[in-house]
């Protein structure tokens, strides 16, 4: 079966190149597959309801045309490259079946292949669209500061290293660069996965596509537009997806030799006896009987029904598996790697620590009430967490509110000046040092100009994360790995809670890809679970990728091989276990199918296999393996 891959090519004005659009082909394949399926069902209904034979023959032949023209074309193109694949063999077998009256068998083969190709095309197109949408993160226009400090609107693609740009509050940053003037909080979750905006000061680096907060920034461009992190994410996703798409189902790995063998044997059975004066009609009948009993109908059904049944079962339990190839690959997992923010955690800060300075003469509840009252007018995620943490108390009116970019907020509450912001504004303090060392995000509340308390916030762990880690450790024999762009203190603290010892923090998207490849180079088969744009390259590079459905960014959802719809981490282990059961059923089915084929082919070669008996044996093996595969639809197959 042909495999579509995510590809890039140059030629657009965008600095990131362009993605080849395949929308027409994706829609076309779906329409042809639906038409073929409809015609097949209509023909089957007509055949078994006593309508004239010419009618259901006509419907089946129409199914041949609508569903078979594309695999036939792919097979002929492969033949021009001097290769022979199952696409062409299936078409020849279908035509052979029709030529000896078994038009139903041929139509069934056509429908199987047309449907599989359509599903593959749709998945590929959606991934392409999602990667293309990632380019929208970086703005098309930027405000260039000229030598005389005048402002000029230019295309972001035209920026060069050394240019200076102005980024106003609320704007997306147009280029990778270094801040030369201004302070602000920048939300760079799309790049690093950090759950909170990061305070940025002169000298700090910023990335294209990240969102500026409340301060104005002057940024000096340090990378060409084609080399920004956003552009490199697009390139890495495309490269990794194209590489991984080469992996096929087991049966497709042997299709070349099998196809050549069947065709060669069929031709030999037909032309060989003719050279010795045999009659054409019985010789053709014997050769066609051989092709029917040797055709991989049962082998195809030995593989697909178990995997499709497993996909359906997983879907009922909240895991969307995108293809049979993915379902097969899941079971090979030996190491699971997790992103932190939004995957193992909920992705939003929660106030968990209030530590008043003993010398401040104010208790924890009072300082929290004043801090939350001052923060109530702020839209910053930390402010919302502080306000939520004080819901048990009464908030007071705040006056003279002001936001200080990169530093926090100021307000007058109950006649007292309250400031809540970064601890870097204050002298070192043991409480702040202790909380930061433990992995908390710390802000300091000051009352009337004097530091009064440290507030510790953290990203809350998902309720079933610990159980999921334990289950995966037992199933794979290896403790999962943590790969995150968050700071090392927070990552180490979370890893210790879960028993994860291999913690790799402060990773950019390309570093996550490197980490995945290092694990695989060491012999691991890696399943990566993530949720953000910054996880997409690693999701594509890993042997298998799973995205979180609720928290996941569009690119992560489309790049991943599977999606956890309800963000239930316990389903990861169950999906791996289900894949392993499906693989065992596939192996059993292949043994059954191969046995039937071997017996029938041997009978046809050394004796005289009656056509009705050959068809019965062929159809019998097909039914047996199909029913065996359907066992995976049962709920009890979904267990660890």
N, C-alpha and C positions, 0 to 999 in steps of 0.2 A: 504494500500500500504506500502511496506517495506520502511524504511528510512535508507539511508546510512549516517554514521557519520564520522567525522574526528577523527582519533584515533592515539594513540601513543603506542609504546611498546618498550621494551628494547631489547638489544641483539647485537647492532652494537658497533663498537669501538668508535664511536663518543660520546663525553660526553653528548650530548643532547638527547641520545636515538635515536630511529628511527621512521619513519612513515610507517605504513603498506601500501604497494603498492597495488593498486587495478586497475592498468592500464588494465590488461587483461579483468577484468569484465566490466570496463567502456566501452572499445572498443567493447566487445562482446554484451553488451546490446544495443548499438547503432546499430550494424549490424543486430541483430535480429529484432529490432523495424523497421528499414528501410525495411528489407525483408518482415516483416508482412504487412507493409503499402503498399509496391509494389504489393504483392499478393492480398491484399484486393482491390486495385484499378483495378488490372487486372480482378479479379473476377466480380467486379461491371460492368466494361466495357463489359465483356463477357455476363453477365446476361441481360443487357439492349440493346444488339445488336443482339439478336436472335440466339446466338450460342447454341450448344447442352447443355442440362442441366448438363450432367455429367462433362463437362469441367469447368463450373463456380463453380459447387459444389467442384470439386477437388481443384480449386484455393482457395476457401474459407477455405476448410479443411487444406490446406497447411498453410494458414494464422493462423489458430488455433494453429498449431504445432509450427511454428516459433515464434509467439508472445506470446503464452500461456504457454509454458513449464516453464518459469521462475516464473511467478506469481503462477502457479500451484504448483511448488516446494516450494515457500514461504508459500503458504496456507497450504500445507501438513506439513511443518515444524512447523507452528503455531498450527496446529491440534495436533501434537505430544506434544506440550506444553499445550494442553488442552484449546486452545483458537480458536475461529473461526473468520476469518476476511473477508473483502470484496474481497480480492484476490481469495480465494477459492470460494466464492459465485459467483463471476463473471465468473469463469471457469465453475462452475456447471450450471449457467444460460445460458452461451453460448452453452454448450453441450445440455442442455434442449431445447434451441431454435432450434438447428440443428435437434434434435430428432423429432420435430413436423413440420419441414420444413422451419423454420425461420432462415436459416443459415446466412443471411445477418446481422440480428440483433446481433447474437453472434460474428460474425467477427468484427463488429464495436466496440463492447465492448473490444475485444482483442486488437485492434489497439490503442484505447484510453489508456488502461492501459500500454501497451508496450512502447508507446511513452513517457508517463509521467515518467515511471521508467528510461528510457534511459536518459532523460534530467536531472533527479536528479543525476544519476550516473556520468554524465559528469561534472556537477557543483562540485560534491564532489571531483572528481579526480583532477580538476584544483586547488581547494583550497589546497589539499594535496601537490601537486607539488609546489605551491607557498610558503607554509610554509617550505617545505623541502629546497627550494632555499634560504630562509632566513638564513639558517645555513652557506651558503657560505659567508655571511658578515664577519664572524669571520674567520681569516686565519687558515689553518691547521697547519702551522709551526710558530715557534717563535724563536728569538735569545736569548738564555739563557746566562746570565753573570755568570761565575763560581766564586768561592771564590778567584781565582787569576786573576779575571777580563779578563779571556779568553772568547771568544765567541763560543757558541756551538748551532747548529741548532737542535731543539727538536720538538716533536709533541705538539701543543698547549693543547691537551687533557691531556698531562702528567704533566703540570705545577701544582705546589702546592702553597698554601699560604706561602708567605715569599720569593719566588723566585724573582730574579731580571732579567728583560728582557730589551733588547735594541730595540728601535723602531726608525728606520731610516726615514728620510724625505720621504713623499709619501707612506709610508707603512700603512696598517691597523693594529691597536693595537690588540694584541693577547690575552689579558686578562683584566678583570677589575682590576684596581690597583691605586696606588698613585705615582705621579711623585717624584722622589728623586733627580733628576739632569736634567737640561736642560729646555729650554723654547720653545714653539712652538704655532702655531694656529692649533686647532683640529676641524675638521668638524664633529660634532656629531648630525647632523640633523636626522639621522636614529633613534636615541634614544630619543632625546628631542624635535625635530621639530624646533629647533632654525634656523633661516634663514641664519645666518652668522657663520663662524668659531669662536671658542672661544679661547681667549688667555689663555694658560696654563702655570703655573709657578710651581716650587717645592712646594709640599704639596697639589696640586690640584688632584682631582680624574679624572680618564679617564676610558672609557668603551670599552670592546671588540667589534670589528667590526667598530669602528669609525676611521676616516681617519686622520692620522697625516699630518701636513703641512710641513713647510720648516726647522724645527729644529729637532735635534736628542734628544730623551728622554730616560732616564733610569727610568723604572717603577718597583715598587715593587708590586707583585701580592697580592691582598687582598681578592679575592674570588676564590673558586674552579671553574673549568671550567663548571661544571654542574649548578652553581648558578649565572652565569653571566646574565646581563640584556637580552642579545640576547637569551640565553637559556630559560629564564623565559618568554620572549615574545612568543616563540614557544609553551611553555607549556600552557600559558594563552589562546592563540588563539585556541589550540586544545581542551582545557577544555570547553571554552565558546561555541565553535561551536558545540561540541557534545551535550551540554546541550540544546542549542537553537533548534537543529534539532529534538527534541522531540515534538515540537509544530507542529501540523498538521492542515489541513483544517477542517472546522466544520464538514463536512460529515464524515471525518475519525474518529472524536472523538466519533461518535455514531455507528460506523460500527459494533462493536462487538455485541451489543444488537440487532441491526437490522438484522444482518446476522443470528444470532441464531433464531430469531423470524421467518424469512422467511423459513429457512430450517425446523424448527419444524413444521410450518404450512403446508409446502409442504408434508412432510412425513405423517402428520396426515391426510391430504386430500387423500393421496394414500393408506396408510395401513388401515385407519379407515373403509372406506366402504368395503374393501376386507374382513374384519373380519365378515361382515354381508352378505357376499355372492355376492357382486357387481362384475360385469365383469371387467376384468383387463384393457382392451383397453380403454373404456370410462373413467375409473377412472384415468388411467395414463394421458389421454388427459386433463382431468380437472385439475389434479395436475400440469402438465406442463404449462397449460394456466395460472394457478395461479402464478407459478414462473415467467413466462414472464411478466405478468402485475404488479407483485410485485417487480420485479428486478429493481435495482436503476439506470436504464439507464437514465431516465429523470432527476433523482437527480444528477447523475454525470455530465450530460450536463447542469443542472441548475447552477452548480458551476463553471465548467471549461470554457465554452465559454465566459462568461462575464469577467472572470479574464484574459483569454488569449487575448481577444479583447482589454482589458485595457492595457495589456503588449505591444501589437502591437502598440497601439496609443501612449503610452509613448515612445516607441522606435523611432517612426517617429519624435518625438519632442526632441530627444536627451537624453533620460533616458532609460538605459538598466535595466529592472527588471528581476532578475534571475529565478524567479519561481512564480507560482500561490500563494504559501504560503506567499511569500514576498509581493505580491500585496495586499493580504488580510490584512497583518499585518500593512502596511503603514497607512491605514486609522485610526488605533487605536492610532496614535501618539498624545500625549498631550504636550510634551516638546521636542524641538529640541535643541541639543547641538552641537556646532561648534568647530572644531579646528581653530586655528588662521592662522599660516603660511601655505601658499599654498591653503588655503580654503577660508577664508574671505579676505585674502590678496593674492597678486600675487606671493609671495615667493621669491622676489629678492629686494635688497636694492636700494633706489633711494635717491640721494642727494637733500635735500629740504632746508637746512639752511647753510648759510655761514656768520659767525659772527666774523669780525675782531676785535682784541683788539684795543681800541682807542689809547693806548699808543704806539702801534707798528708802527704807522705812515705809514700804508699801507692800501689801499682800498680793498674791498671784491673781485672785479674782478681780481686784480693783484695777490692776494694771491691764488685765485682759479686757475689761469693760472699756477703759479709756482708749486702748489701742484699737479695738474693734469699732468703737464709735468714730474714731478718726478715719479708719479704713473704709467705712461704709460707702463713701462716695467714690472710691477708687474702683476701676475695672480690672486691676491687675489680678492674676490667678492667686497670688499669695494673699492679697487683700480679701478676696472672696473666701479663702480657706480660714483666715483669722476671724472674719465675721461669722462664718458657719460654726467655728469652734466656740463662739460666745453666745450661742442661741439660748442658752439657759439663763442668761442675764438680760437686764434691760439696757438697751443702747441709748446713749444720750445724744442730744443735738450737737452737731459739729459746726463751728463757724470758722470763717477765714481759711477755708480749705485750699491747699495748693499741692500740686504734684511736682516732685523734684526728679527729673529724669535720671535713672540710674542710681538714685539715692533713696527714694521712698516718698512718703507723704508727710504733710504738716497740717495741723488743725488746732483750733482752740476748743477744748471740751470742758464744760463746767468751769470755765474761767482759767483753765490750765493749758499751757502750750504742750501739745503732744506731737512727738515725731516718731514715725515707725519706718525703719529702713535698714540698709546694709550695715553690717557691723564694721566695715572698713572705715567708717566715719569716726569710730570711737577708739580709745586706747585698748590694747589687748586685755582680754578678760578670761579667767579660768573657765567660767561657765560656758562662754562662747566656744572656746577651744575644745572643751570636753564634748559639747554637742556636735560640733563639726567633725571631730575625730570619729564620732559614732555614726556619721553619715547623714545627719540631719541638715536640712537647709535652714539657716539661722537668720532671723531678723532681730533687731534690737529696738525696744520701745524706750524712749526717753521722755521724762516728765519735767517741764520747766528747765530744759537744758541739761539735765543730768540723766545718764543712763539708768534705767530702772529695772529692766527685765530682758531676758533672752527668750524668744519664742522659737521653738523647734518644730519644723514641718517635715513631713515625709510622704512619699508616694505609697499609698496603702497596698499591701500584698493582697492578691486575689485569694478568696477564702479557700479554694481547693488547690492552690498551687503546691503546697507541701505534699498532699496526697498524690498529685500528678507526678511530681518528681520521684517520689518513692515507687510508684507503679512503673514508671519508665526505667528506673534503675534496675528493678527486678526483671523486667521484660527483656531489656537489651543487654544486661550484664555490665553496663557502664553508667556512672553518674553523669547526668546532663552537664552541659557547658553553658556558661553565661557570656554572651557577647553583647556589649552595650556601649552606646556613645555617652552615657552618663558618667559622672565623676567617679573615681576609683573608690572613694570612701563609701558613697551610697551603694555602689555595686558590691563591694566586699561585705558590707553589713547585710545586704539582702541575701547574698550567697551563703553567709554563715547561718542565717535563719533557715535556709532550705537544705543545708548540707552540701551545697555546691562548692567544690574546692577550686575548680578551674574557672576563674573569673577574669575576663579580659575587658577592661573598661577604657573609656575615652577613645573609642574607635570611630573613625569616619567611615562612610559607606565602603570605600575601597579597602579599608583595613579589615572590615568584616568579611569581605570576599577572600582576602588573604588568609584570615583565620580559618575559614571553611576549607580552603584548599590545603592548608597545613594539616588539618585534621584528616582530610582524605588522603593526603600523601603519606600519612602515618598508618594508613590501612583502615581508617574508619569509613563507614557509609553514613553520611550525615543527613539528618532531617533537621531543617531550621524552622523554627516557629517565630514569626514576627508580625508587626502590624503597620510599620511606617514606611514612608518613601525611602528613608535611609536604609531600610532592610531589604528593599527590592532587589538590588544587585546580588546580595547574598542569598536571597530566596531563589533567584534564578540560577546561581552558581552551585548551590547545594544539590545533592542527589535528589532530594525531595524538599519542597517548601510548603509550609502551611501558614495561612494568614488568619488573623483574628477578624471575624466578620463584623462585629459592632464597632470596634475601635479602629479597624484597618483603613488605611488610605487607599484610594482607588487603585493606584499603581501596585501596591502590595497585594490587593485582592486579585488583580488580573495576572500578575506575575507568578503568584503562588500556584502550586499544583492542586491545592485543596484549601477549603475555607471552613473554619469553625464558626458556624452561624451565630451561636449564642455565647461565644467566648468561654466555653466550658473546657478547661484544660484537661479534664479527665478523659475526654474523648480522643486525645492524641494516642494514648496507649491502646485504647479499644480499637482504633482504626488500624494501628500496626498489627495487632493480634488478628483482626479480621482479614487483613491482607495475607497474613501467613496461612490462615485457613484456606483462603481462596487459592493460594499457590498450591497447597496440597491437593485440593480438588482438581485443579488444572492438570497436575502431574498424573493423577489417577485417570482423568479423562483422556489424556494423551496416550496412556498405556492401553486403555480400552479401544480408542479409535485406531491406534497403530495395529493392535491385534486383529481387529476386524479387517482393516485394509490388507494386512499381510495374508490372512487366510483367504480372503476373496480374490486377491491378486494371484496368489499361488494356484488357487483352484482354476482361475481363468487361464493361467499360463500352461499348466501341466495337464489340464483336463478340459472339460467343456462346461463352463458355468452358465446355466440357463439365465437369460436376462431377467425374468421375474424374480428369481432367487437372488441374483446379484443386486437388484434394486431393493429387495426386501432387506437383505443384509446391510446394504448401505444406509437405508432409511432407519433400520433398527438401531444401528450404532449411533446414528444422529440423535434419535429420540432418547437413547440411554444416557448419552453424555449431556444432553440438554436438561433432562430431569435431574441428573446428579448435580449439575450446576445450580439449579433452582433451589437446592437445599439451603443455600446461603442467604435466601430471603427470610429465613426464620429468625425471630427475635433472639433465640438462644445462641445464634452465631455471633451476636454482638456482646462479647464479654472478654475480659482480660485473661 
